[in-house]
Amino acid sequence: MSIPFWCVFISALLIYVARMPVAKAMKEQGGYNNHLPRQQQAQLTGLGARALAAHQNSIEAFILFAVGVLMAHTTQTAGWLIDSLAIIFVIARVLYLAFYLTDRPSLRSLVWMVGLVCSLVLMISPTFRTILL
């Protein structure tokens, strides 16, 4: 499996890593409400609320990244830049989760932007394919 595909897999796992503190916060709130979990999540505050937002953003970011990797792959655009963008995206997302959970909004926004740029460049990478080979 290629480096970008491994990065897609890791990014998918990060969605659920981000979800773990949400479940913990829900448990601390009086137990996990399996009948109305979204209603319970809407009442979270502090770390629980930040974890929920990080989880939701992880889902949103994953979609663009996965599409970017697939666009590069289906057009046979490969090389050091594609690999680097995928790795940088994963690193940015790990940092994003850490900064969100520790309530560091400026750093969180910075690494969010890095991840977004990686995804967008992956999406347009077929336009400069000959440079990458």
C-alpha positions in Angstrom: 0.0 0.0 0.0 1.3 3.5 -0.9 2.3 6.2 1.7 -0.8 8.3 0.7 -3.1 5.4 1.2 -1.6 4.6 4.6 -2.1 8.3 5.5 -5.8 8.0 4.5 -6.1 5.0 6.8 -4.4 6.8 9.7 -6.7 9.8 9.1 -9.7 7.6 9.3 -8.5 6.2 12.6 -7.9 9.8 13.9 -11.7 10.4 13.5 -12.3 7.8 16.2 -9.3 8.8 18.3 -10.9 12.3 18.5 -14.2 10.6 19.6 -12.7 8.9 22.6 -12.7 12.0 24.9 -16.3 12.7 23.9 -17.4 9.3 25.2 -15.4 9.8 28.4 -17.0 13.2 28.9 -20.5 11.8 28.3 -19.8 9.0 30.8 -18.7 11.6 33.4 -21.9 13.5 32.7 -23.9 10.7 34.2 -23.5 7.9 31.8 -23.6 7.5 28.1 -27.1 8.1 26.8 -27.4 5.6 24.0 -31.0 6.6 23.3 -30.2 10.2 22.6 -26.4 10.5 22.3 -26.5 13.6 20.1 -28.7 15.4 22.5 -26.3 14.6 25.3 -23.3 15.6 23.3 -24.9 19.0 22.6 -24.9 19.6 26.4 -21.2 19.0 26.8 -18.9 21.8 27.9 -15.2 22.4 28.3 -13.0 19.5 27.1 -16.0 17.4 26.1 -17.4 20.1 23.8 -13.9 20.7 22.3 -13.4 17.0 21.8 -16.8 16.8 20.0 -15.9 19.7 17.7 -12.5 18.1 17.0 -14.2 14.8 16.2 -16.7 16.5 13.8 -13.9 18.5 12.1 -11.9 15.3 11.7 -14.8 13.9 9.6 -15.0 17.1 7.5 -11.2 17.2 6.9 -11.0 13.5 6.1 -13.4 13.9 3.1 -11.3 16.5 1.3 -8.0 14.7 2.1 -9.3 11.3 0.9 -10.7 12.8 -2.3 -7.3 14.6 -2.9 -5.4 11.3 -2.5 -7.8 9.5 -4.8 -7.6 12.2 -7.4 -3.8 12.0 -7.3 -3.9 8.2 -7.5 -6.5 7.8 -10.3 -4.5 10.2 -12.5 -1.3 8.3 -11.6 0.2 11.4 -10.1 2.8 10.1 -7.7 6.1 11.1 -6.3 7.7 12.8 -3.4 5.3 15.8 -3.3 2.2 13.6 -3.0 3.8 11.5 -0.3 5.0 14.6 1.5 1.6 16.3 1.4 -0.1 13.2 2.8 2.4 12.9 5.6 2.2 16.6 6.4 -1.6 16.3 6.5 -1.5 13.5 9.0 1.0 15.4 11.2 -1.2 18.5 11.0 -4.3 16.6 12.0 -2.5 15.0 15.0 -1.4 18.5 16.1 -4.9 19.8 15.4 -6.4 17.3 17.8 -3.8 18.1 20.5 -4.2 21.8 20.1 -8.0 21.6 20.2 -8.1 19.4 23.3 -5.6 21.6 25.1 -7.6 24.8 24.1 -4.9 26.5 22.0 -7.1 28.1 19.3 -4.4 30.0 17.4 -2.2 27.0 16.9 -5.2 24.9 16.1 -6.2 27.3 13.3 -2.7 27.3 11.9 -2.4 23.6 11.6 -6.0 23.3 10.3 -4.9 25.6 7.5 -1.8 23.5 6.8 -4.0 20.4 6.5 -6.5 22.2 4.2 -3.8 23.4 1.9 -2.4 19.9 1.7 -5.8 18.5 0.7 -6.3 21.2 -1.9 -2.9 20.8 -3.4 -3.5 17.0 -3.6 -6.7 17.8 -5.5 -5.0 19.9 -8.1 -1.8 17.9 -8.3 -2.8 16.2 -11.6 -2.4 19.6 -13.2 1.3 19.6 -12.5 1.9 15.8 -12.8 4.9 16.0 -15.1 6.8 18.1 -12.6 6.3 15.5 -9.9 7.5 12.5 -11.8 
